[in-house]
Amino acid sequence: MNFFVRFFAGYVLVTVVAVLLAMKLFTGLFLPGVRQSAEETLLQTANLLAEMAGREQANAAPGDAGVAGIEAVFRAYEKRRFAANIYGVIKDDPNLRIYVTDAGGRLVFDSRGQDIGKDYSRWHDVSLTLRGQYGARATQEDAADPLSSMMYVAAPILRDGRIAGVLSVGKPERAFQGFIDLAHAGAWQSALWLFALSLLLALGFSYWMTRDLRRLVDYANEVAEGTREHIPIEGRSELRRLAVALEHLRAELDGKAHVEKVSQLLAHELKSPLAAVRGAVELLQDETGDDQRARLLTNIAAETGRLHRIIEGVLNLARVENRGRLDDVEEIDLAGLVRDLLDTRAGRLAARGLAVVTLLESLHVQGNRFLLRQAVANLLDNAIDFSPPGGGIDLRLDEEGGLARLSIRDRGPGIPDYARSRLFERFYSTPRPGSGERGTGLGLNLVREVARLHGGGIELANHPEGGARACFSLPVSDPLAIHTKIP
């Protein structure tokens, strides 16, 4: 599981837990709050009606319960229709119950017309009120229906400063269940919107938290492929420090690995010429003939030259391969560079009788002059080495797709089929026609590394009309320049 999914899943989990806890807290506080509000309203109503009942009983004849006025008011109340929309809950009929007891707790009036004469002193609302305390109760009238519960709040009926009875007002819990359901629905709707918003925030937060991690991973992959050197993370974050530390570690490991690789290459390739020199020296000590001594000295000189070329080739390749980026970048006239190299090799060309045909456009590239000169020189030297005496070399420089393409073609035997897959293999080379000598096998590696550093490429193939052709391409620095033909 990647970091983005982990951050996102963790954020969502925390959000879900928070929303559920909030809903639980809301449910735990809302229902008691509704009941408390209803109870407070019933308390006010009970005391108001108790005051009316007290006045009526004070004016009643002896033996009269004094509830006729309360009963008349309640019967009129029962006939009312409200058609009231209270925050989305429709109220259209009365649902209060009122009963009155005497000083002994015996029922003298019941709005339902039930239980007249029964002893209600056992109910909390009546018993507590008769003792001068606050009396209230909640009773579930149907055990199978949790919404059948009735809430009763009682108030004392006072006459001459003493409690002459109790008036209790009841309201079914079903009456305010609509408000609870409505509030629940609104709360869950808000919770869903909150959750949806949290998901968007989670996506943004997870992307922000893992952006630098993704950059660091991409940077590591690009460094491994040799296509990236600049650390993409800015600022002073911990990930920036980690990236710098990893870059330092990579540079140290690359340096050690490069030294080890170069050492192994040198040790492997120097064995053969050193053995040849050592054998020639041992034979030279015992040789007395001038012709044989001259031959041995010639062999020593040749092998010494070969050692020198191998060492120079390995060191040049090592310097290029170990470069992470180009130094001393300048704008270079590629056509001029090619012409300069042709001038330095005019003697070799003349000695072999090689004719050079050039068709060079004036193209400029951004790069390191020394490295580009080495790369083009290697390609030109290969063309000279593999060209038969009296043959020709074609050099063409033009632009294609924003790339300056330098094509060098010889008239030699071409690339053997068995060598095509090994052309860029270190120390692998094919014999030169005529002499049978082999090069160091490092030149094409150097050309490829120089092309990589400059964002270009190198292609080698046989020409349809004979010989081999090398195509060295580099990005042009001024694609809008006017190209002039230079013969």
Secondary structure, 3 states (H helix, E strand, C coil): CCHHHHHHHHHHHHHHHHHHHHHHHHHHHHHHHHHHHHHHHHHHHHHHHHHHHHHHHHCCCCCCCCCHHHHHHHHHHHCCCCCEEECCEEECCCCCEEEEEECCCEEEEECCCCCCCCECCCCHHHHHHHCCCCCEEEEECCCCCHHHEEEEEEEEEEECCEEEEEEEEEEECHHHHHHHHHHHHHHHHHHHHHHHHHHHHHHHHHHHHHHHHHHHHHHHHHHHHCCCCCCCCCCCCHHHHHHHHHHHHHHHHHHHHHHHHHHHHHHHHHHHHHHHHHHHHHHHHHCCCHHHHHHHHHHHHHHHHHHHHHHHHHHHHHHHHCCCCCCCCEEEEHHHHHHHHHHHCHHHHHHHCCEEEEEEECCEEEECHHHHHHHHHHHHHHHHHHCCCCCEEEEEEEEECCEEEEEEECCCCCCCHHHHHHCCCCCCCCCCCCCCCCCCCCHHHHHHHHHHHCCCEEEEEECCCCCEEEEEEEEECCCCCCCCEEC
